[in-house]
Every structure is written in structure tokens, then in C-alpha cells.
Amino acid sequence: MKTTKFIATLLMLVMAVSTMQAQVVKRTDGDSKKKTEGGVLITDRQQSFFEVKEASDADLQWLKVIYRSLDLTKGKNPALYYPEEPNEDGMNLFYIILRNLASGQIPAYEYLDGKEIFDDDHKVNVGEELDRFYITHTQAKGSTEKNPKFEIDDSDVPSNQVLSYYVIERWEFDTRSNQMKTRVEAICPVLHRTDEFGGEAIKYPMFWVKLNDIRPYMAQQYVFTDDDNNLPRYSLDDFFKLNMYSGEIYKTKNLRNLSLMQQYPEEDALKQAQDSIEQRLRAFNKDLWVPTREELQAMAKAKAELEEGKDGEEAADEETVEVKPKKKSVKKDTSEKKTTKRGKKTTKIKERKPKAVKSSSSSATRSVRNRKR
């Protein structure tokens, strides 16, 4: 009897352990994998690791939404353009975006010119979007009506025509960390195409892609940002996370939804407005805090060195000034003669000396002497 109970208990334990193992295997298999055409495996867990959680309105004390235009021919921005075609060094940013968009790995949202809404109602139809920009494509294996997938040859990707990007920056002051944070919310590739008659290229903004969606794929691609150092040290994800790009502000979020060019039609006024916004953004975080003792000492030292430099320049300027010799003043003797000018003739007037006055004592002495004689 005891042997039967022991065997039954042992069987129950074995069944329980096998059930737990099955659950563990099931959960592991349930972590869906996303495989791109390039062979990069992205799991849901990895996707969540790269996501940057947005701060809630309760945690934000200040927010500024900035729209920038990144010219891929200036600064470090060419790192987003090269290589023009995929090679042993990898692929550029537009290839990564378009390939993952066509394979259904990431969503894209409509370009609404300042009224961007990133929800399911504003997702673009990938097939229609490819047709609109005349990008040749074919149906991929496993494509369905609800989940369409497309294949695009490397020669049909208009990577050489994407010469700029629009990005949406969020400058946030978070009360949880008491810091000013800058993060890129979305990116939009812009096609530069000329018509049949040539002339200046026309810009065609394509669609918005949230950076959180494309970040795991950008982290797989490393680029070099310096011609003197060909070692690729930064990934495309680092490129945006560290704000290594450079771009002009073309719009700030406002009630009237006007761009800076609409508000400031003149070129000088537009440039001044862009510089003013940049300076206010850079100085906002510094103005929030009282400087530390070390910062005050550094500022005082810099001020003293500046004043010493000015004093040295002034002293050098004084030494270089020529000192003209002073003329000796000749004192004229006006006691003997004075001159007066009448027209062109001059007449000399001699001063009369006063006659000596004889004293009464001397006359008395003479009269006594005469009497004695």
C-alpha cells in the first residue's frame, strides 16, 4: 500500500515538473521574433529595450516641439546618406527604413505638415505609398490582405534622391530627473526630384516613422562620422541619441501652425529668428540653476583674464603713440619797449622812467655844510 502511494506521488511530481517545463518553453516560444530581409532578428523584448518611454504631462514642467531639416551634404549628416547602395559596410538609413516598412516590420504615418498624429487611423497604406512615389515593388512571400508585404530590388530604391530628412525634436524639462532632455520623436525622408525640364529640385516629404519603431534596426548599423577616422564607432541609433546631427529649424509648434518662413518672409529676419530660438533652447537649462562655487570661480577668473588682456592692449597702444616735443616758451621783455600795430606799421613806445625824488634829509645836510663854510 505504501509502495503504491509512493509511486502515485512520484508520478504526480513528474507530471507537475513536465507541465512547468512546457509552460517555460511555451513562454520562450511566445516571444515572437521579427526577421528582416537582411537577416537581423528583432524580438519583442529587444524592441521594448530600445523604446524610450515618453514622460507624462504630470512629470513635465516645460516642453518645446521643434521641427528641423537635416541637409545630408552638411556637417556630419552625410553619415545618413552613405553608402548609396548596400555593400560590405552595410546600408544607409533610407534603405533600413524602406526595407522594414515594405516587409511590414514597422508602421509609417501620414505627413500632415505640422499636424502629425501617430495613431492607427493615420497609418499609411504601404502599397499606395510606394505607387505614389513610383517605387517599383512586388508582392512578397507570405503577404496577406491584412498584413501586406513587398519586395524591392536595390536598384529600385531611390536612395540617391533622399537628400534631406525632417525630424521632430522634443525639448522636455522632466521634474523626475530635474534635467532638460532632447529626444527625436519621428523622422521623415524627403525626396528631391527634378521634372523633365530640369531646374531646381522639388522636395517631396514621404511619411513619418517613429524613432522608437526603427531604433532596434538602426542600432545594428554602425557608421563613421569622421573622414580622418574610418573606424565606425557609432551606430545610427547613437547618432540621433547623442544629437550628432545638425539641422536648421524650419518650424516650431504654434497655434496657427505657421512655419518660420511664413512668419518671417525676409531672409535676414528668418535667420535671426532661428538663431534666437537656438540660443534660448541652449540657455534654458543653465538659467534654471544657481551656479556652483567652482563655476563662479571659473567665471571670475575668466573675467579677470579678459580685463588684464584689455589693459595690456591699452598699454601697448599708449606706447605706440608718438610724443611730440614741446616748444620752449620765450618770455618777452616788455619792460623796455612795447609795440602796437596800426594797420601794417608798428610804432615803438619807450617807457619813461620815473624821476628820483630827493629826500628832505639830504637837502638839510647840504644847507648846514654851506653855513660852516
C-alpha positions as CSV (number, residue, x, y, z in Angstrom):
1,M,0.0,0.0,0.0
2,K,2.8,2.4,0.9
3,T,4.6,1.5,-2.3
4,T,1.5,2.3,-4.3
5,K,1.1,5.7,-2.6
6,F,4.8,6.5,-3.2
7,I,4.6,5.6,-6.9
8,A,1.4,7.8,-7.3
9,T,3.1,10.7,-5.5
10,L,6.2,10.4,-7.7
11,L,4.1,10.3,-10.9
12,M,2.3,13.5,-9.8
13,L,5.6,15.2,-9.2
14,V,6.9,14.2,-12.6
15,M,3.7,15.5,-14.3
16,A,3.9,18.8,-12.4
17,V,7.6,19.3,-13.4
18,S,6.8,18.5,-17.1
19,T,3.9,20.9,-17.1
20,M,6.2,23.7,-15.7
21,Q,8.8,23.0,-18.3
22,A,6.1,23.1,-21.1
23,Q,5.0,26.4,-19.8
24,V,8.5,27.8,-19.8
25,V,9.1,26.5,-23.3
26,K,5.8,28.0,-24.4
27,R,6.6,31.4,-23.0
28,T,10.0,31.3,-24.6
29,D,8.5,30.4,-28.0
30,G,5.8,33.0,-27.5
31,D,8.4,35.8,-27.6
32,S,7.8,36.5,-31.2
33,K,10.8,37.2,-33.5
34,K,10.9,39.7,-36.3
35,K,13.3,38.9,-39.0
36,T,14.1,41.5,-41.6
37,E,15.3,40.8,-45.1
38,G,18.8,41.5,-44.1
39,G,18.7,38.6,-41.6
40,V,18.5,40.7,-38.4
41,L,16.4,39.1,-35.7
42,I,14.4,41.5,-33.5
43,T,12.3,40.2,-30.7
44,D,9.6,41.9,-28.8
45,R,11.8,42.1,-25.7
46,Q,14.6,43.7,-27.7
47,Q,12.1,46.1,-29.2
48,S,10.9,47.2,-25.7
49,F,14.6,47.6,-24.6
50,F,15.2,50.3,-27.3
51,E,11.9,52.1,-26.7
52,V,12.2,55.5,-25.0
53,K,9.2,56.0,-22.7
54,E,7.5,59.3,-23.1
55,A,7.2,61.4,-20.0
56,S,3.6,62.1,-18.9
57,D,2.2,65.6,-18.8
58,A,2.2,65.4,-15.0
59,D,6.0,64.9,-15.0
60,L,6.8,67.7,-17.5
61,Q,7.3,71.2,-16.4
62,W,8.2,72.7,-19.8
63,L,8.0,71.4,-23.4
64,K,9.1,72.8,-26.8
65,V,8.5,71.0,-30.1
66,I,11.0,71.8,-32.8
67,Y,11.0,70.8,-36.5
68,R,14.4,70.6,-38.2
69,S,15.6,70.0,-41.7
70,L,18.7,67.9,-42.0
71,D,20.8,68.5,-45.1
72,L,22.7,65.3,-45.9
73,T,25.5,67.3,-47.5
74,K,26.5,69.3,-44.5
75,G,28.2,68.6,-41.2
76,K,28.1,65.0,-40.0
77,N,24.8,64.4,-41.7
78,P,26.4,62.5,-44.7
79,A,26.7,59.5,-42.3
80,L,22.9,59.1,-43.0
81,Y,23.4,59.1,-46.8
82,Y,26.4,56.8,-47.4
83,P,26.8,54.1,-48.6
84,E,24.5,55.0,-51.5
85,E,23.9,51.3,-52.2
86,P,24.2,48.3,-49.7
87,N,27.7,46.8,-49.6
88,E,30.0,45.2,-47.1
89,D,29.8,48.3,-44.8
90,G,26.0,47.9,-44.5
91,M,23.3,50.2,-45.8
92,N,22.2,53.8,-45.3
93,L,19.2,55.0,-43.2
94,F,16.7,55.2,-46.1
95,Y,17.4,51.5,-47.1
96,I,16.8,50.5,-43.5
97,I,13.5,52.4,-43.3
98,L,12.1,51.4,-46.7
99,R,13.1,47.7,-46.3
100,N,11.5,47.3,-42.9
101,L,8.4,49.3,-44.0
102,A,7.9,47.1,-47.1
103,S,8.3,43.9,-45.1
104,G,5.7,45.0,-42.6
105,Q,8.1,45.3,-39.6
106,I,7.5,48.9,-38.8
107,P,4.5,51.3,-39.5
108,A,4.5,54.7,-41.1
109,Y,2.3,57.7,-40.6
110,E,0.9,60.4,-42.9
111,Y,2.8,63.6,-43.5
112,L,0.3,66.3,-42.5
113,D,2.6,69.3,-42.5
114,G,2.7,70.2,-38.8
115,K,-0.4,68.3,-37.7
116,E,1.2,64.9,-37.2
117,I,-0.9,62.3,-35.4
118,F,0.7,58.9,-34.7
119,D,-2.2,56.6,-34.3
120,D,-3.8,53.7,-36.3
121,D,-6.2,56.0,-38.2
122,H,-3.2,57.9,-39.7
123,K,-1.1,54.9,-40.7
124,V,-0.2,54.9,-44.4
125,N,-1.0,52.1,-46.9
126,V,2.4,50.9,-47.8
127,G,1.4,49.7,-51.3
128,E,-0.3,53.0,-52.1
129,E,2.7,55.0,-50.8
130,L,5.1,53.0,-53.0
131,D,2.9,53.7,-56.0
132,R,2.6,57.4,-55.2
133,F,6.4,57.8,-55.3
134,Y,6.8,55.5,-58.3
135,I,8.9,52.9,-56.4
136,T,8.8,49.5,-58.2
137,H,7.8,46.6,-56.0
138,T,6.3,43.1,-56.0
139,Q,4.3,41.0,-53.6
140,A,6.5,39.2,-51.1
141,K,6.0,35.6,-50.0
142,G,3.5,35.3,-47.1
143,S,1.8,38.6,-48.0
144,T,-1.9,38.8,-47.0
145,E,-4.6,41.4,-47.3
146,K,-4.4,42.3,-43.7
147,N,-0.6,42.1,-43.5
148,P,0.8,43.1,-46.9
149,K,4.5,42.6,-47.6
150,F,6.5,43.8,-50.6
151,E,9.9,43.1,-52.1
152,I,12.0,46.0,-53.6
153,D,15.2,45.5,-55.6
154,D,18.2,47.5,-54.5
155,S,18.3,49.3,-57.9
156,D,14.7,50.4,-57.4
157,V,15.3,52.1,-54.1
158,P,15.6,55.9,-54.7
159,S,18.2,56.3,-52.0
160,N,20.2,58.8,-54.1
161,Q,17.2,61.1,-54.2
162,V,16.7,61.3,-50.4
163,L,19.0,64.3,-49.8
164,S,17.3,65.5,-46.6
165,Y,15.2,64.5,-43.6
166,Y,12.7,66.2,-41.4
167,V,12.9,65.4,-37.7
168,I,10.6,66.3,-34.8
169,E,12.6,67.2,-31.7
170,R,11.0,67.4,-28.2
171,W,12.8,69.6,-25.7
172,E,11.5,68.5,-22.3
173,F,12.2,69.5,-18.7
174,D,11.4,66.5,-16.6
175,T,10.7,67.1,-12.9
176,R,11.6,63.5,-12.1
177,S,15.2,64.0,-13.0
178,N,15.3,67.8,-12.9
179,Q,17.0,67.8,-16.3
180,M,16.4,69.2,-19.8
181,K,16.2,66.3,-22.2
182,T,16.3,66.4,-26.0
183,R,14.9,63.4,-28.0
184,V,13.9,62.8,-31.6
185,E,10.3,61.7,-31.8
186,A,9.9,61.0,-35.5
187,I,11.8,61.2,-38.8
188,C,10.6,61.9,-42.4
189,P,12.6,61.1,-45.5
190,V,12.4,63.8,-48.2
191,L,12.8,63.1,-51.9
192,H,14.5,65.7,-54.1
193,R,13.3,65.3,-57.6
194,T,13.5,67.4,-60.8
195,D,10.9,67.5,-63.6
196,E,11.5,66.6,-67.2
197,F,12.8,70.1,-68.0
198,G,15.4,70.1,-65.2
199,G,15.7,73.1,-63.0
200,E,15.6,73.3,-59.2
201,A,14.7,70.1,-57.4
202,I,11.3,69.9,-55.7
203,K,11.0,68.4,-52.2
204,Y,8.5,65.6,-51.6
205,P,8.2,64.6,-47.9
206,M,7.2,61.0,-47.9
207,F,6.0,59.8,-44.5
208,W,6.8,59.9,-40.8
209,V,8.4,57.0,-38.9
210,K,8.6,57.0,-35.1
211,L,12.1,56.6,-34.0
212,N,11.2,54.1,-31.3
213,D,10.0,51.7,-34.0
214,I,13.1,51.9,-36.2
215,R,15.6,52.2,-33.3
216,P,16.4,48.5,-32.9
217,Y,17.3,48.2,-36.6
218,M,19.4,51.4,-36.5
219,A,21.4,50.0,-33.6
220,Q,22.6,47.2,-35.9
221,Q,24.2,49.6,-38.4
222,Y,27.4,51.3,-37.4
223,V,28.8,54.3,-39.3
224,F,31.9,56.5,-39.1
225,T,31.3,60.2,-38.8
226,D,34.9,61.5,-39.5
227,D,36.9,61.2,-42.7
228,D,40.1,61.1,-40.6
229,N,39.0,58.1,-38.6
230,N,37.4,55.4,-40.7
231,L,36.6,53.2,-37.7
232,P,32.8,53.0,-37.3
233,R,32.4,53.8,-33.6
234,Y,28.7,55.0,-33.5
235,S,25.5,53.3,-34.6
236,L,22.7,55.2,-36.3
237,D,20.8,55.0,-33.0
238,D,23.7,56.7,-31.3
239,F,23.8,59.3,-34.0
240,F,20.3,60.5,-33.0
241,K,20.5,59.7,-29.3
242,L,23.6,61.9,-28.9
243,N,22.3,64.6,-31.2
244,M,25.3,64.4,-33.5
245,Y,23.3,65.7,-36.5
246,S,23.0,69.4,-37.5
247,G,19.9,71.0,-39.0
248,E,18.1,74.3,-39.4
249,I,14.9,75.0,-37.5
250,Y,12.1,75.5,-40.0
251,K,9.2,75.4,-37.7
252,T,8.1,75.4,-34.0
253,K,4.8,74.1,-32.8
254,N,2.3,77.1,-32.6
255,L,-1.4,77.7,-32.5
256,R,-1.6,79.0,-36.1
257,N,0.5,76.1,-37.5
258,L,2.8,78.5,-39.4
259,S,6.4,77.9,-40.4
260,L,9.2,80.3,-39.6
261,M,9.3,81.3,-43.3
262,Q,5.6,82.2,-43.2
263,Q,6.2,84.3,-40.1
264,Y,9.5,85.9,-41.3
265,P,9.4,86.2,-45.1
266,E,12.7,88.2,-45.2
267,E,15.9,86.1,-45.2
268,D,17.7,88.2,-42.5
269,A,14.7,88.1,-40.2
270,L,14.3,84.4,-40.7
271,K,18.0,83.8,-39.8
272,Q,17.7,86.0,-36.7
273,A,14.6,84.1,-35.5
274,Q,16.4,80.7,-36.0
275,D,19.4,81.9,-34.0
276,S,17.2,83.4,-31.3
277,I,15.4,80.1,-30.8
278,E,18.7,78.1,-30.7
279,Q,20.1,80.4,-28.0
280,R,17.0,80.3,-25.9
281,L,17.0,76.5,-26.0
282,R,20.6,76.2,-25.1
283,A,20.4,78.7,-22.3
284,F,17.1,77.5,-20.8
285,N,18.7,74.7,-18.7
286,K,21.5,76.9,-17.5
287,D,19.1,79.6,-16.3
288,L,17.2,77.2,-14.1
289,W,20.0,76.6,-11.6
290,V,22.3,78.8,-9.4
291,P,25.9,78.3,-10.4
292,T,28.1,76.3,-8.1
293,R,31.2,77.6,-6.3
294,E,33.6,76.2,-8.9
295,E,31.6,77.7,-11.7
296,L,31.6,81.1,-10.0
297,Q,35.4,80.9,-9.5
298,A,35.9,79.9,-13.1
299,M,33.7,82.9,-14.3
300,A,35.6,85.3,-12.1
301,K,38.9,84.0,-13.4
302,A,37.8,84.3,-17.0
303,K,36.6,87.9,-16.3
304,A,39.9,88.9,-14.7
305,E,41.9,87.4,-17.6
306,L,39.7,89.3,-20.0
307,E,40.3,92.6,-18.1
308,E,44.0,92.0,-18.0
309,G,44.1,91.4,-21.7
310,K,42.3,94.7,-22.3
311,D,44.6,96.6,-20.0
312,G,47.6,95.1,-21.8
313,E,46.2,96.2,-25.2
314,E,45.6,99.7,-23.9
315,A,49.2,100.0,-22.5
316,A,50.6,98.8,-25.9
317,D,48.5,101.4,-27.7
318,E,49.9,104.2,-25.4
319,E,53.5,103.2,-26.1
320,T,53.0,103.4,-29.8
321,V,51.6,107.0,-29.6
322,E,54.3,109.5,-30.9
323,V,55.3,112.1,-28.3
324,K,55.8,115.5,-30.0
325,P,58.4,117.7,-28.4
326,K,57.1,120.8,-26.6
327,K,58.2,124.2,-27.8
328,K,60.1,126.3,-25.4
329,S,58.2,129.4,-24.4
330,V,60.2,132.6,-24.9
331,K,59.5,135.2,-22.3
332,K,59.5,138.6,-23.9
333,D,60.9,141.6,-22.1
334,T,58.2,144.1,-22.2
335,S,59.7,146.4,-19.7
336,E,61.9,148.3,-22.3
337,K,59.5,148.6,-25.2
338,K,56.0,147.8,-26.3
339,T,54.8,147.5,-29.8
340,T,51.4,148.4,-31.1
341,K,50.1,147.6,-34.5
342,R,48.2,150.1,-36.6
343,G,47.5,148.5,-39.8
344,K,50.8,147.4,-41.3
345,K,53.0,149.9,-39.4
346,T,54.4,149.4,-36.0
347,T,55.5,152.2,-33.6
348,K,57.8,151.7,-30.7
349,I,56.9,153.5,-27.5
350,K,59.7,154.0,-24.9
351,E,58.7,153.8,-21.3
352,R,59.6,156.8,-19.3
353,K,61.5,156.1,-16.1
354,P,60.2,157.8,-13.0
355,K,62.4,160.6,-11.7
356,A,64.1,160.1,-8.4
357,V,62.6,162.0,-5.7
358,K,65.1,163.8,-3.4
359,S,64.5,163.2,0.2
360,S,64.3,166.2,2.7
361,S,67.1,164.8,4.9
362,S,69.7,165.2,2.1
363,S,68.7,168.9,1.4
364,A,69.0,169.8,5.1
365,T,72.5,168.3,5.4
366,R,73.7,170.4,2.4
367,S,72.5,173.6,3.9
368,V,74.4,173.0,7.2
369,R,77.6,172.4,5.3
370,N,77.2,175.7,3.4
371,R,76.8,177.6,6.6
372,K,80.0,176.2,8.1
373,R,82.0,177.3,5.1
